[in-house]
Amino acid sequence: MKSKSALASTTNLSGQILIAMPSMSDPRFARSIILLCAHSSEGAMGIMINRRSRRLTFADLLVQLDIRKAEDSDMSSSAIVGLDVLRGGPVDRGRGFVLHTPDYGTKESTVEIDQDLSLTATTDILRAIAADEGPRRAVLALGYAGWSGGQLEAEIQRNDWLNCERDELLVFGRDHEAKYTHAMSKLGIDPRLLSTVAGHA
């Protein structure tokens, strides 16, 4: 029988959701939901998907990047207004990452997370979305969360994180406040009850 540490080191969680336990001590990740984009023995990288930027909209970003002018007539289009800008994590917060359905992609800049989800980190996809030529569903995040080799496994063993299968509501839904409870419910957990026994799951 494999030990807990051996099991953690061989389980690839790419494409799954990390859910911060109520006992999470790092305030940057309290009640966070993270989509793991990559996970291997060398480390892990993920995007936080339940915290909207307090200061920046997609329209603001298009203006800052000179993709659109503030006075452009299409700045109120559904494609522009309908895309949230999220705080993806504490690392490289000036860099944008777009999680999206696989109906958009380029060989040079798109990474396939799995057959249903991709990640692109260039302005080309922002231009495509602004022109209503982007993927069916997308979410833009600034920054990401990163772990060195073995770090995430240690945090999971320490009961900092749970994990669950993702769905489109968790990744692309706009009710970000509801995502934490929704993710917990996928595991059959009421977070109000879990908080009383945190660290003993």
C-alpha positions as CSV (number, residue, x, y, z in Angstrom):
1,M,0.0,0.0,0.0
2,K,1.3,3.4,-0.9
3,S,2.1,5.9,1.8
4,K,0.2,9.2,1.8
5,S,3.3,11.1,0.7
6,A,4.0,8.6,-2.2
7,L,0.4,8.9,-3.3
8,A,0.5,12.7,-3.3
9,S,3.7,12.7,-5.3
10,T,2.2,10.6,-8.1
11,T,-1.2,12.2,-8.3
12,N,-1.5,14.8,-11.1
13,L,-4.2,17.3,-10.2
14,S,-3.9,19.4,-13.5
15,G,-7.4,20.6,-14.5
16,Q,-8.9,20.1,-11.0
17,I,-10.0,22.6,-8.5
18,L,-8.2,23.4,-5.2
19,I,-10.5,24.6,-2.4
20,A,-8.9,26.4,0.5
21,M,-9.8,24.9,3.9
22,P,-11.5,27.3,6.4
23,S,-8.3,26.9,8.5
24,M,-6.1,28.3,5.7
25,S,-3.6,30.5,7.5
26,D,-2.4,32.5,4.4
27,P,-4.8,35.4,4.0
28,R,-4.0,35.7,0.3
29,F,-5.8,32.3,-0.2
30,A,-8.6,32.4,2.4
31,R,-11.8,30.9,0.9
32,S,-10.0,30.7,-2.5
33,I,-10.9,28.5,-5.4
34,I,-7.9,27.7,-7.7
35,L,-7.9,26.0,-11.1
36,L,-4.7,24.0,-11.3
37,C,-3.3,24.5,-14.8
38,A,-0.2,22.4,-14.3
39,H,1.0,20.0,-11.7
40,S,4.1,17.7,-11.7
41,S,6.9,16.7,-9.5
42,E,8.6,19.9,-10.4
43,G,5.8,22.1,-9.0
44,A,2.4,23.5,-9.7
45,M,0.8,26.5,-11.2
46,G,-2.9,27.6,-10.8
47,I,-5.3,30.5,-11.3
48,M,-7.5,31.8,-8.6
49,I,-11.0,32.0,-10.1
50,N,-13.3,33.5,-7.4
51,R,-11.9,36.9,-6.8
52,R,-12.9,39.8,-9.1
53,S,-10.5,42.7,-9.5
54,R,-11.7,45.6,-7.4
55,R,-10.2,48.2,-9.7
56,L,-10.0,46.9,-13.3
57,T,-12.5,45.9,-15.9
58,F,-11.9,44.2,-19.2
59,A,-12.8,47.5,-20.9
60,D,-10.2,49.3,-18.8
61,L,-7.6,46.7,-19.7
62,L,-8.3,47.0,-23.5
63,V,-7.7,50.8,-23.2
64,Q,-4.5,50.3,-21.2
65,L,-3.2,47.9,-23.8
66,D,-4.2,50.2,-26.7
67,I,-6.4,47.5,-28.1
68,R,-9.5,49.8,-27.9
69,K,-10.1,53.5,-27.3
70,A,-12.3,54.5,-24.4
71,E,-14.7,56.2,-26.8
72,D,-15.0,53.3,-29.2
73,S,-18.7,52.5,-29.9
74,D,-18.2,48.8,-29.3
75,M,-16.9,49.2,-25.8
76,S,-20.3,48.2,-24.4
77,S,-20.6,45.0,-26.4
78,S,-21.5,41.9,-24.6
79,A,-18.1,40.3,-25.3
80,I,-16.4,43.1,-23.5
81,V,-18.8,43.8,-20.7
82,G,-19.3,40.0,-20.1
83,L,-15.7,39.2,-19.3
84,D,-14.5,39.6,-15.7
85,V,-11.0,40.5,-14.7
86,L,-10.0,38.3,-11.7
87,R,-7.1,38.4,-9.3
88,G,-5.4,35.2,-10.3
89,G,-2.8,35.0,-7.6
90,P,0.1,36.8,-5.9
91,V,2.8,35.9,-8.5
92,D,3.4,38.1,-11.5
93,R,0.3,40.2,-11.0
94,G,1.0,42.4,-14.0
95,R,0.7,39.4,-16.4
96,G,-2.7,38.3,-17.8
97,F,-3.8,34.7,-18.3
98,V,-7.0,33.7,-20.1
99,L,-8.7,30.4,-19.2
100,H,-11.0,29.4,-22.1
101,T,-12.8,26.7,-24.0
102,P,-10.7,25.0,-26.7
103,D,-12.5,26.5,-29.6
104,Y,-9.8,29.2,-29.7
105,G,-6.0,28.7,-29.8
106,T,-2.7,29.3,-31.4
107,K,0.2,26.9,-31.7
108,E,2.6,29.5,-30.3
109,S,0.8,30.7,-27.2
110,T,-2.0,28.4,-26.2
111,V,-1.4,25.6,-23.7
112,E,-3.9,22.8,-23.5
113,I,-4.8,22.0,-19.9
114,D,-6.9,19.1,-21.1
115,Q,-9.3,18.4,-24.0
116,D,-12.0,20.8,-22.5
117,L,-9.9,23.7,-21.2
118,S,-6.9,25.8,-22.5
119,L,-4.8,28.7,-21.3
120,T,-3.5,31.6,-23.4
121,A,-1.3,34.4,-22.1
122,T,-0.9,36.8,-25.0
123,T,-2.8,39.9,-26.1
124,D,-4.0,38.2,-29.3
125,I,-6.8,36.4,-27.5
126,L,-7.8,39.7,-25.9
127,R,-8.1,41.3,-29.4
128,A,-10.1,38.3,-30.5
129,I,-12.5,38.5,-27.6
130,A,-12.9,42.3,-28.1
131,A,-13.8,41.6,-31.8
132,D,-16.3,38.9,-30.8
133,E,-14.0,36.3,-32.4
134,G,-12.8,34.7,-29.2
135,P,-13.6,31.4,-27.5
136,R,-17.2,30.4,-26.5
137,R,-16.3,31.0,-22.8
138,A,-13.4,32.7,-21.2
139,V,-12.1,34.3,-18.0
140,L,-9.2,36.7,-17.6
141,A,-6.9,36.7,-14.6
142,L,-4.0,38.8,-13.5
143,G,-1.3,36.9,-11.7
144,Y,-1.2,33.3,-10.7
145,A,-0.4,31.0,-7.8
146,G,2.7,28.9,-7.9
147,W,4.3,26.0,-5.8
148,S,7.7,24.5,-6.0
149,G,8.3,20.8,-6.2
150,G,6.5,19.0,-3.4
151,Q,5.2,22.2,-1.8
152,L,1.5,21.7,-2.9
153,E,1.6,18.0,-1.8
154,A,2.8,19.1,1.6
155,E,0.1,21.7,1.9
156,I,-2.6,19.1,0.9
157,Q,-1.3,16.7,3.6
158,R,-1.4,19.5,6.1
159,N,-5.1,19.9,5.3
160,D,-4.7,23.4,3.7
161,W,-6.5,22.3,0.6
162,L,-9.3,20.0,-0.7
163,N,-9.7,19.2,-4.4
164,C,-12.7,18.5,-6.6
165,E,-13.6,18.1,-10.2
166,R,-14.3,21.4,-12.0
167,D,-17.4,22.4,-13.9
168,E,-18.1,25.4,-16.2
169,L,-19.9,27.2,-13.4
170,L,-16.8,27.1,-11.2
171,V,-14.5,28.3,-14.0
172,F,-16.6,30.7,-16.0
173,G,-19.5,31.6,-13.7
174,R,-19.8,35.3,-12.7
175,D,-21.2,34.8,-9.2
176,H,-17.8,34.6,-7.6
177,E,-19.1,34.8,-4.1
178,A,-21.0,31.6,-4.6
179,K,-18.1,29.5,-6.0
180,Y,-16.7,28.5,-2.6
181,T,-19.9,27.0,-1.4
182,H,-20.6,25.4,-4.8
183,A,-17.1,23.8,-4.8
184,M,-17.6,22.5,-1.3
185,S,-21.1,21.1,-2.2
186,K,-19.5,19.1,-5.0
187,L,-17.8,17.2,-2.2
188,G,-20.9,17.0,-0.1
189,I,-19.5,19.4,2.5
190,D,-21.2,22.3,4.3
191,P,-18.3,24.8,4.9
192,R,-20.0,26.1,8.0
193,L,-19.7,22.6,9.6
194,L,-16.2,22.0,8.3
195,S,-14.9,25.2,9.9
196,T,-15.6,23.6,13.3
197,V,-13.4,20.6,12.6
198,A,-10.7,22.2,10.4
199,G,-7.5,20.3,10.4
200,H,-9.1,17.0,11.2
201,A,-10.5,16.1,7.7
